[in-house]
């Protein structure tokens, strides 16, 4: 136990926590409204205005719960301790609004985003008002146990989400590092050697050209041979990086290759309907290849994860400025967010690499949709 506490104490905070999203504003507005409504509706509220002031003052602090979890917890629970002082001195019913159940939110955020040291310090702060309420307003053992169980459930949930996210990020980083090491090794051992030889021969050809043109021609022949070897090595590396092993000699797929997905089905899987619009020939090869890969990944994900889907629709539109890819299905994706997350991340990176965008998520009417916009100028950047 001591070793666990020591290890947890040294746990660093989660780097780069999200600051604020639109949902935070909605949450604050909703909780502030509930505070006002409760004060107006409840006639039996002890220490009415003190309870209202403490509850309402803590609501906007939730906007900083991710970036500054310990100060937010200290402020909210510290105010709760101050609010309990008149109750401890004078007795009667305990103060506080039912709306102050929102204190579970910063408690969760502290263990989700804060460092281990801050989490344990915050836990000590949070236990003070919780213990006071249980001891001074004791009703039954079951209620006290339930209250502490709900409180600690929020903390455990924060730790669980934190651990799962860290594990997922670690797996992604490890996979990327492994691929980068392999690529760096191949480039150093093969391609870099040939490129160095090309540079040396080019310098020799430049130096000997005025006095001995035949030597310059010979240098050009060596450069041509080395360039051919470099190209072959590059194709070998690309082939090794690709799972299907065809990257070495196969040409880049184009928009016309998307038609190959039409009607293709897996046993018991949904059929694929493909529609191509616009002038395919004016789309640069790199953009067309990226569009093909996006369709390929989207169709693969739909086949794997769309439960009870009846069809998969693929629409690729070649416009004047961009190619738009849309892949939709009418299946169910319950519980598959973690399974398809790596594929979606890869599609987003591929689109952003060309200056475009890729968005994937559930549709309003049911099913799943992947929409990507690839600007035609992306091929030249």
MITI-722021 format. One record per residue (C-alpha): residue in three letters; x, y, z. Coordinates in steps of 0.25 Angstrom, whole numbers, plus 5000, padded with zeros to 4 digits. Example, Ala and Ser with C-alpha at 12.3 -4.5 7.8 and 13.67 -1.06 7.14 Angstrom:
BEGIN
ALA504949825031
SER505549965029
//
This chain:
BEGIN
UNK500050005000
UNK501150095003
UNK501850074990
UNK500550094983
UNK500350234990
UNK501750274987
UNK501650234972
UNK500350304971
UNK500850434978
UNK501950444967
UNK500950434956
UNK501050554947
UNK499850634942
UNK499250594929
UNK499950684918
UNK499150784910
UNK497750764916
UNK496650824908
UNK496350964913
UNK494850994909
UNK493850934900
UNK492450984897
UNK491850884906
UNK492550954918
UNK491751074915
UNK490450994914
UNK490750924927
UNK491051054935
UNK489751114930
UNK488950994933
UNK489550984947
UNK489351134950
UNK487951124946
UNK487651004955
UNK488251084967
UNK487251194964
UNK486051104962
UNK486351024975
UNK486551144983
UNK485151194978
UNK484451064979
UNK484951004992
UNK484251065005
UNK485050985015
UNK486451025010
UNK487251055023
UNK488251165022
UNK487551205009
UNK488451315004
UNK489751255009
UNK489451125002
UNK489051194989
UNK490351284989
UNK491251174992
UNK490651084981
UNK490551194971
UNK491951244973
UNK492551104970
UNK491851084957
UNK492751164948
UNK493951104954
UNK493650984947
UNK494151044934
UNK495551024940
UNK495350884945
UNK496350824935
UNK497450924935
UNK497450954950
UNK496750844956
UNK497350854970
UNK497051004972
UNK495650984967
UNK495450864977
UNK496050954988
UNK495151064985
UNK493850994984
UNK494050894996
UNK494751005004
UNK493451095002
UNK492650975006
UNK493450955019
UNK493251105022
UNK491751095019
UNK491650975030
UNK492251065041
UNK490851135045
UNK490250995044
UNK491250935053
UNK491151055063
UNK489651075063
UNK489150935059
UNK487850905051
UNK487750845037
UNK489050845029
UNK489150965018
UNK489350935004
UNK488650924991
UNK488350784984
UNK488950854972
UNK490250844979
UNK490350704975
UNK491250764964
UNK492350754973
UNK492550614968
UNK493050684954
UNK494250754960
UNK494550624968
UNK494550544956
UNK495350644948
UNK496450654959
UNK496750504958
UNK496550504943
UNK497550624940
UNK498250664952
UNK499650604957
UNK499650494968
UNK500150594978
UNK499050694975
UNK497950574975
UNK498350534989
UNK498450674995
UNK497050694988
UNK496550564994
UNK496850615008
UNK496150745006
UNK494950675000
UNK494750585011
UNK494650695022
UNK493250745018
UNK492850595014
UNK493150545028
UNK492550665035
UNK491250635027
UNK491250485031
UNK491550505045
UNK490750625049
UNK489550595040
UNK489550445042
UNK488250375038
UNK488650235035
UNK489850145032
UNK489350115018
UNK489150255014
UNK490550295019
UNK491150175011
UNK490350204999
UNK490850355000
UNK492350315001
UNK492150204990
UNK491650314980
UNK492750404984
UNK493850304982
UNK493250254969
UNK493450384963
UNK494950374967
UNK495150234962
UNK494450274949
UNK495450384947
UNK496650294950
UNK496050184940
UNK495850284929
UNK497250344931
UNK497850204931
UNK497150164919
UNK497450284911
UNK498950274915
UNK498950134910
UNK498350164897
UNK499350284895
UNK500450194899
UNK500050084889
UNK499950194878
UNK501350254881
UNK502050114882
UNK501450074868
UNK501950214862
UNK503250204869
UNK503450064863
UNK503150104849
UNK504050224850
UNK505150144855
UNK505050034844
UNK504950144833
UNK506150224839
UNK506950094839
UNK506550064824
UNK506850204819
UNK508150204826
UNK508650074822
UNK508150074807
UNK507650204801
UNK508650294808
UNK509750214803
UNK509250234788
UNK508950384790
UNK510350404795
UNK510950334783
UNK510150414774
UNK510650544781
UNK512050504780
UNK511950464765
UNK511250594762
UNK512350674768
UNK513350594761
UNK512650614747
UNK512550764750
UNK514050764753
UNK514550684741
UNK513550734730
UNK514350854725
UNK515650764723
UNK515050624720
UNK513650624715
UNK513650474714
UNK513950464729
UNK512650554731
UNK511850454723
UNK512350334731
UNK511950414744
UNK510550434738
UNK510450284735
UNK510850254749
UNK509850354755
UNK508750294746
UNK509050154751
UNK509150204766
UNK507750274764
UNK507150144759
UNK507650074771
UNK507150184780
UNK505750174773
UNK505750024775
UNK506150034790
UNK505050134792
UNK504050044786
UNK504549934795
UNK504350014807
UNK502950054803
UNK502649914800
UNK503049874814
UNK502249984820
UNK500949944813
UNK500149824819
UNK499849764805
UNK501249764800
UNK500949834787
UNK501549964789
UNK502749944781
UNK502249934767
UNK500749964767
UNK500350094762
UNK499650194771
UNK498150164771
UNK497250274765
UNK495750314766
UNK495450214755
UNK495850104764
UNK494850134774
UNK493850064765
UNK494449934769
UNK493749944783
UNK492349944776
UNK491549824779
UNK492749754787
UNK492249684799
UNK492749604811
UNK491949474814
UNK490649534821
UNK491149674819
UNK490549794813
UNK490649824798
UNK491449954794
UNK490850054785
UNK491850144778
UNK491550284771
UNK492650364764
UNK492350504760
UNK493150614752
UNK494350604744
UNK495350494749
UNK496450524740
UNK496750664745
UNK496950614759
UNK498450604763
UNK499050464766
UNK499350494780
UNK497950544783
UNK497250434776
UNK498150334783
UNK497750394796
UNK496250394793
UNK496350244789
UNK497050214802
UNK495950284810
UNK494950204803
UNK495650074805
UNK495850104820
UNK494350154822
UNK493750034815
UNK494649934823
UNK494250004836
UNK492749994832
UNK492849844828
UNK493549814842
UNK492749904851
UNK491349944845
UNK490449844851
UNK489149804844
UNK489549904832
UNK488749884819
UNK489649964810
UNK490950044809
UNK490850174800
UNK492150234794
UNK492050364787
UNK493250434781
UNK493150574775
UNK494250634767
UNK493950784768
UNK494650904762
UNK495550924775
UNK495450804783
UNK495050654783
UNK493950614793
UNK493850474799
UNK492650424806
UNK492450284811
UNK491150254819
UNK490450134825
UNK489150104832
UNK489750014843
UNK489950024858
UNK491350054864
UNK491050034879
UNK492350014887
UNK493250024875
UNK493850164877
UNK495150104883
UNK495249994872
UNK495150094860
UNK495950204866
UNK497250174860
UNK496750164846
UNK495950294848
UNK497250364853
UNK497950314841
UNK496950364831
UNK496950504838
UNK498450504837
UNK498450464822
UNK497450574819
UNK498150684827
UNK499450644820
UNK498850704807
UNK498250824814
UNK496850764815
UNK495850714826
UNK495250584830
UNK494150564839
UNK493550434844
UNK492350404853
UNK490950364855
UNK489850414846
UNK488650484851
UNK487650384845
UNK488450264849
UNK489750194844
UNK491150254842
UNK491750354832
UNK493150394828
UNK493250524820
UNK494650574815
UNK494950694806
UNK496250694799
UNK496750814792
UNK497350794778
UNK498450894781
UNK498850794792
UNK499650714782
UNK500650834780
UNK500850864794
//
